[in-house]
């Protein structure tokens, strides 16, 4: 198929098959894959069961293979796919063992703190430190890739979750306490007691190291086979892998897929990001198909941010709702038909929103509320931006973004402080909200000549209840929610948004007494060659919890004023349109995403967006052509004093405006 085929756009369909599906009609599945617009098949090959006649003692061959004429599903699938120019990537899963192998090799298994094995539906959980992972996984990869010339390998569950803290039902077991795990941890962290959970910082570092080593060895093993096979792994070797899914009981975050793709892309722009969009509602409900509009959002957010779309079905495609798959088909085919656009698509955002990666996947919305409120604010204000993990900030080029927003990320490490200082030194702007970059009541940025000195922290809901910030006129008051830190600004600092202290809020007859405190809720000024802005309260939290658009508009306006270099995008489009800015070579690419279907706990059919306009800076020569890729039409445009105005067409789910130079 060619060296490093994954460097070009590709589209995947995963069939996560049961033991009884091994007699599938591979030609029918390939018909579906071709019609769907995909060119890569992620097929269950080995691990828990082998869907081919393996010669290895490490594996259990699927007993239902005997019903297949050839006795070899993988061989049949690869041969048929090769005839059509479709790649096959082998899915493998080493998290479980059958009972017979577990009895023969107890040292391969997970062991709880009370010395029990983790048994689930007759299968026993394996431990990443056992020989099944450490030796067997590589033997299986060598056999399967070598025998069938697979185009790639995906090892499911190759993360710290493989240490068995929870089972499929969510039952808590604690991390593996086998002898190898305990000995390995003792060598890694001498004198530290072996923990019960993965919450321990030392254990998290140890377990992550074990997984990282396995992933590295996996890449080396595949390289040693002399093939062009790609390694799919969550930790990322050749490419990064993210599963976009829903879950019963988890509050829907409507931008979850976009957030993850953006963060992964900014971490390593050379590494492709594959998003496997799950076509069912949740693991316990694998046969309940996802709502078509929800499923479409996984794929749409993926391609808009430069990711590679993948569709994950249980069993074979006919077992998933046709409506769900039709939604995916439209987007997958669009990606296929516009491969020239997506082959070199990079972000053109000049703004970065930093997140704490340890809060990204949490089910507790309180831990990410400031980030999410700031995220929504920028989206609704039509400000294109990238998500950058705080841990990746030191490796991000200091001059990449004109404005970097750190929303209540807490104290910074020494490397992170240095990264922020370098961004300022490049003449760019930093905005800190909440308690960002504050350690032991000291502002960590510009420490030699600080812009402001933290004084008092009001950290409890009670301490800020009825506290207000005056945004403009005396009647334009915003509530303080979550916390507030009073600041003593330097003589050179600019201040705004007076803080009003607390006063009685009931009964109505006593609701008076708010007075200006002399403190400000906005402080800004020149620091280290750049501009630093401080918002010592949670503006994102306020917006997320109250929906007050005047708070959103006030903080976004102030943020953009910090950096005159941020291109000002003006639109005649409703705030329900998200603008994702990218570049494909010399051409500017704007994905316009219709968010009017965002609804509580899901997505609905979006309301069509009427024709409008976009105005943006256009230095240099005028465009050669402006085209709407979804509508397939050329658009009207005009340039006036270096500003380009484009008339956008009516659109439904999304439109892609390409401005060709």
N, C-alpha and C positions, 0 to 999 in steps of 0.2 A: 504493500500500500504506500510505501515511500517513507523516508526517514523523517522522524518527528512530525507525523501527520497531525498531531494534536495542536500544532502551532497555527493551523488554519481553522476556520469555523467548522464545527461539527455538531450533530444533533443525535441524541441517544434515546433509545427506548429500552427500559429494563423490564424483563419478565421475571419476577421473583416467584419461581415455581415451587409447587408442593411436590412431594414424592410421587403423587399419583398423576401429575401432569407430564411425566417423562415420556408419554406416548404422543405428545403433541405433534400436530402437523406443521413441520418447520416451514414448508412453502407458504402456508396460510399466514403464519406469523410474519414472514418476510414480505408478503403482499401488503400486510398492514403497515409494516415499517416503511416501505417505499412510499405508499400512499400518504402516510403521515408526514412525510418530508424528512425523515431521519436517514442517517447513513451508518449508524453504529448500533449494535445489539449488545446489551449487557445481559448476559445469560448466566444462570446459576450453573456452575461447573463443578465445584468441589468444596470440601470442608466438612460440614455436618453430614452430608451424603455426597458421594461422587456420582455424577450423571454420565459417567463413562466407565469402561472396564479398567479400573486402576489396578496396577500391579503392586501397590504399596501397602504395607501393613498399617500405615498411619490412617488409612481411610476405610470408611464403610461404603461399599458400593450400593447404590439405590436398589433395593430388592425388586422394584417395579420395572427395572430396565429389561427384565426377561420378557416383558410383554411387547417390547419394541423389536421389530424384525431384525434390525442391525445389532441390537444390544448396545447401541452407542449414540445417545442423543447429541453429545457434543460434536462427535465426528460428523453426524448428519447435518447439524446446524452450520458448522464451519464450512463444509463443502458446498452446501446450497447458498450460503451467504457470499462465499467467494465468487460464485458464478454471477452474482448480481453486483459485485463491487461493494458489498456491505461488510464492514468490519465486525468482528466478534470480540468482545471483552469479557473475560471470565470473572464472574463473581464467586468469591470464596468466603467462607465463614468458619473460623476456628474457635468460636466461643463455646461450642457444645461438643460433647462426646456421647457415643452410645454407651449403654450400661456395661456391655461386655468389655469394651476397651478401658472403661474406667476401672473395672475390677482387675484387669490385667496390669494396668498402669496407674495405680492410685496417686503416684507422684505427678501425674499430668493435671490433676484436678484442683479446683478451688476448694479451700478449707476455711470454714468459719472460725470465729474466735472460740466456739465451743466444740470444735473439731468435727463439724458436720459438713457433708458435701451439699452443694446446691443442686437439687433435682427439680426439673421442670418438664412435665409431660414426657417423662421417661428418659430425658437427656440430662447429662451431668455437665455442669459448667467447668470449663478448662481455665487454667491460670496462665497468664502470659509469661511467667517465669519457668513454667514446666517445659518438658521436652517436646510436647505436642506443638507448642508455638516455636520454641527455640530451635528445633530441628525439623519436625514434621512439616511445618508450614512451608519451609523452603524446598523440601523434597517434593511436596505436592506441586508447588509452583514450577519447579524444574520439569516435572513430568508433564503437566498439562500444557504449559507454554511450549515446551520442546516438541511434544507429540503433535499438537494441533496448530502451531504457529499463531497463537492468539495475538490479537492486536493490542491487548492490554490486560492488566490484572487489577481487580478491585477487591480488596480485603475488607469485608464489612466488620464494623465494630472495633477497628484497630485504634482504640483510644483508651484513656484511663478507665472508662466504663467497663472495659474487659476484665478489670479486677473484681467484678462481681458484686459491687456494693448494693445493687438492687436487681431483682429478677424482672421478668416480663410483666408481672402483675404490679410492679412497683413496691413489692414487699422489701423491707430493708433487712439486709444481711450483714452489712459492714464489709470492709475490704478483705481481700484474701489474707489469711493468716497461716498459709502453708510454710513449711520450713525454709523453702527457698526465698520467699518474700521476706520473712523475718531476718534471715541472714543477710540478704541483699540490702535491706534497709539499715541494718546495724552497721554494715560497712560504709554506707552512704552518709549516715548521720550518727556517728558514735555517741553513745550516752543518751540519745533521745529515745523515749519510750515509744514502742510500736503503737500507732494509733488505731482506733476502731473505724474511723471514717476518713474520707479523702479530704476533709476540710483542713487538715493539718498542712501548713505550708511546706514543711520538710517532706511529708509523704507525697504531696502533690508534685514537688520537684523530682522526687525519686521515681514515682510511677511514670511521670511524663518522660523521664530519661529512658526508662525501660522501653516505652512505646517508640520513642524517637529512634532508639537503636534498632529496633525491629524494622521500622520503616526504612531506615538507611540500608540495612542488610537486604531488605526486599528489593530495593533499587539495584544494589550490587549484584544480586542473584539474577535478576532479569537482564542486566547488562552483560553478564557472563554468558548468557545464552546466545548472544550475537543477533538479537532480533531488534525490531523497532517498537517493541511493545511498551506501552505507557503504564505507569503505576498510578492508580487512583488511591489516594489516602487522605483522610481528613487533615492530618498534620501537613500534608503537602510535600510532594517531591517533584514530580513532573508537572502536576497540576493540583489545584485545591478542589476539594469536594464538599459541597454543602447540601444537606437534605432539607428541602422546603416542605413543611408539613403543618398539619393542624393537630389539635389534641383536645379531647373532651376535658373541660375543666380549666383550660388555659385561656386567659383573656387574649383575644386576637389583637396583635399589633400589626396594623395594616401595612406597615413599611418594612416588615421583618426581612423579607427576601432582599429587597433593595439595600437595606442596611448591611446585611452580611456580604453581599457581592461587592459593594463599594469598599468595605473594610478589607476584604481579601485582595481586591485589585490594587488598592493603594499600598498594601503591604509588600507586594512584589508584582510590578506591572508586566514582567516578562512571563509570569506563570498564569496559564489559563485557569479560569474558575468554572467548574461544572456544577450546575444546580439540578439536583434530582427532585423533580416536583412529584410529590406523592398524590396519587389519584384517589386515595380513600381517606376517610375522616380521621381515623386513629388506629393504632395497632390492635386494640381489642375489637375494632369494628372494620376489619380489612375488606369486608364485602359491601360496605356502605360507601358508595362513590362520593367524592367531594363535589360540592356545588360547582357548576361550570364557571361561574364568575370568580369564585375564590381560586379555583385551579388556574384559570387564565392569568390571574395576577402573579402567581409564582413565576410563570414563564415570561410574562411581559416585563416585570421588574428585572428579571435576569438579563434579557437581551438589551434592555435600555441602558444597563450599566456595563455592557460588554462581556457578560457571561455566556457560557455555552448551555443551551437548554436540554434537559433530559426529562423524560416522562417515565414514571415508575408505576407499573401495574402489577397486581397480584395475579398469579396464574398466567393465563393467556389473554390477549386484548379483549376478546368478546365477553369476558367476565366483568368488565368495567362499563359503566353507563356510557352509552353512545354520545349523549349530550356533553358529558365531561370531556371525553376524548375529542369531540369535534371542536371544543374550545381550544384544546391544546394543539390540534391539527392546524388550525388557522395560523397560530403564532409560530409553530415549528416550520410550516411551509413559508411563512414570510421571512423567517431567518434564512432558510435555504435560498429563497429567490433573491435575497439581498445580501448574499455572501460577500460581494465586493465591498459593501459598506462595513460589514462586521469583521472583515479580515484584519482591519487595522484601526478599529475604533478605540480611542483613548479618551479619558475624561478631559474636558476643557474647563472644569470648575476652578475658580480662583479663591474659593472659600472652603475651609476644612472644618468639620465638626468632630471633635475628639470624643471618644467613648472609653470608658473603663471596660476592658474585655471581660473581666470577671463578673460584670453585671449584664453582659449582653444576652446571655441565654437564661437568665433567672426567670422563675415564674412569679417572683415578687415584684410587682410594678413599682413599689416604693423605691427600690434600689436604682431604677432607671428613669424615674419620672422627670427629672430635670433634663436629661438628655432627650427624652422623647418629646417633651414640650418644646424644646429648642428645635428639634428636628421638624416637627409639624409647622412651627413658625416660619422656618426658612422655606419649606415646601410651599406653603400657602402664600408666601410673599414673592414667589417666583425667583428665588435666589438659588441658582445651581450650586451644589456643594458636594464634597466627598466626605465619607466617614473615614477617620483615621484612628486606629487603636492607639491608646496612650503608650503602650509598650513599643509601638512602631514609630512613634514620633522622633526618637533619636536617629533613626535610619532614613527619615524622610528628608529630602533636600530642603535646606533652610529657605531657599528662595522660591519653592514650588507654589506656595499660596500667599496671596496678598493679605488675607485675614484668616486667623485660626481662632476658633471658639472652643474654650474648655469649660463645659457645663458641669460645675460642681463635682469635679473629679477627685477632690481631696488633695492631700499632700503629694508632692512630686519627689521622685528619686533624683539623685544627683545628675544622672544622665538626662533625665527629662527636663530638669531645670536648665541644663546647658543647651538642650535643643530649643527651648523657648527663647533663651537669650540670643541664640544664633538667628532665629527667625526675626527678632527685633533688630538685630545688627544688620540684617539685609534690608532694613527700611520698611518692613512689613508690620502688620498690626496683630496684636493678641488681645482677646477679650476673655476675662475670667469671670465666671458667675459662681454664686454660692461660696463655698469654702475652697475653691480651686487654688492650688499653689500657696497654701497657708499651713505652716507647721509650727506648733508651739507658739501660736499667736504672733508669728512673724511672717510677713509676706516674702516668699522665696525668690521673687523676680525683682531684679534691680536692687539687690540687698545692700549694695554700697551706698546707694542714694535712692531709697524707696519712694515710690509715688505716694504711698499712704502707709500709715501704721494702724494695724487692727487694734481696737480697744476692747469692746465688750461683745461677747457672742450671746445672742438670744437664740437658744437652740431648741426649745420645747414649743409645742403648739400653743400652750397657755401663755408663754412669755411674749408671743407676737400677736395674740388674738386681739383684734381691733386696731392693730398698728397699720398705718397707711403710708403710701408714697404719693406725693403730688407730682403727677406727670407733666401737667401744663398749667391750666387755670386752677383756681382754688376748688372748683367743683370736679376736677378731673383727678379723682383719687383711686389708687389701686391698692388692693389688699396685700399685705405681707403674709405669705403662707409658708410654713415650714421652718423658717429661721431668718435671722438678720445679724450681720456683724457691723457694728459702728466703726467708722474709719476716721483717722486724723490725717487729712490730705496734706501733702507738701505745699509749700507756698506757690509753687509753679503749676500745681494741678488745676484742672478745670472741674467744676462740680455742677451737678444738676439734680433734679428730682429730690426736693426736700422731704425729710422723714418726719411724719407726724406720730407722736407717741400714743400710747394706749389711753383709752377712756372708757367709761361705762357704756355697755351696749344693750342694756335692758334694766328696767322697763323703758319704753320709748320716752317717757317723761324725763329720764335721766341721761339720755344719749347725747351728751355734750362734754366738752372739755379737751378735745384733741388740740394739741399745740405743737408747733414746730420745735424740733429737738435741737436744731443746730447741726444735725448730721445730714449727709447726702446719700442717696441711693445710687448715684452715678459719680464716678471719679475717673478722669482720664488725663493723659499727658504724655510727653515725650520721655522715652526710656531707652537707653542704649542704642540710639539711632532709629528706633521705630516708635510706634504708638501703642500704649497699653491702656486698656479700658477695664475698669473694675465695677462689677455689679454685685454687691455683697449680699444678695438675696436671690431666691430662686425664681427668676422670671419665667423659666420654662415650666417649673412646678405650678406657678400661678396660672399660666395659660392652660396647662394640662388639666388642672383641677377645677378651673372656673370657666374656661372658654372665653375670657375677656379679650376681644380682638384689639382693644386699644393698648393693652399691655404688650401683645404680640407686635403690633405696629411700632410702638415706642422703642422697644429694645432692638428690633431689627434695624430700624432707622438709625439709631445711635451706633449700632455695630458697624453698619456700612459707612457711616461718617468717619470712622477711625482710619479708614484706608481709602484715599482718593483713587487708588489704582484698581479697585474692584470694578469691573465693567458693570455699568448700570443697565439692567435689562428692564425695559418698560413694555407692558403688554396691555392690550385691550382684550383680555381673557379673564374668565372668572377664577377665583382663588381655588376652585376645585380642579384646576389644571396644574399638574406638576411639570416643570421644565427640567429636563436632564440634558446638560450640555456636553457634547463630545466633539472629538475631531477624528476625521478619517483622512490621513495625509494632510493636504492643505485645506480641506473642506470642513466647514462647521456643520455639525449634525445636532439637531434639537429634537429629542423625543418629547412629545407632548402627551402626557398620560392623563386620562380622564378619571379623576378620583371621586366623581359624584356618586358612584356606587358604593363607596365606603360606608358601611353600616355597622351598628353594634353587633359584635361577634360574627362578622362576616362581610360579604360583598354582595351587592345586588346589581341588576342591569343598570349601567350608567345612563344618565340623561344625555342625549346628544349635545355637544358643544357647538354653539353657532359660530359662524365665521367671525374672525377677529383680526388682530394684528400684533406683531412683535416688533419692537424697536431696539436696536442694539448698536454698539460702536462698530464701525467698519473702516478702520484706517487702511490706506493704500488703495489699490484699484478696486472698482466695483466688481460684484460677483459676475461670473460668466453665465450662471443659471441658478435659479432657485426652484426646487422641485419638492412636491409632497409625495413621498414614497408609497404611502398607503393608498391615497386617492389616485396616484398615478398621473398627476397633472402638474404643469408648470404654474408657478405662483406669481402674482403681481408683486413688484417691489420697486422701491425708489431710494436713492441716496441723497441726503441733504446735509452738507457740512459735516461729513464723516459719520453720519448716523444712517443706518440702513433700516428701512421699514418694510416689513413683509406682511402681505395680507394672507392670513391663514384660512384654510377652508373649514367648512363644517365637518366635524368628525365624531365618531362614536367612542370606541374603546381607547384608541390612540391614533396619533399621526406622527410621522417622522419628516421633519423639514430639513432638506439638505441644501446648504448654501455652497455652491461650487465656485472655486477661485480659478 
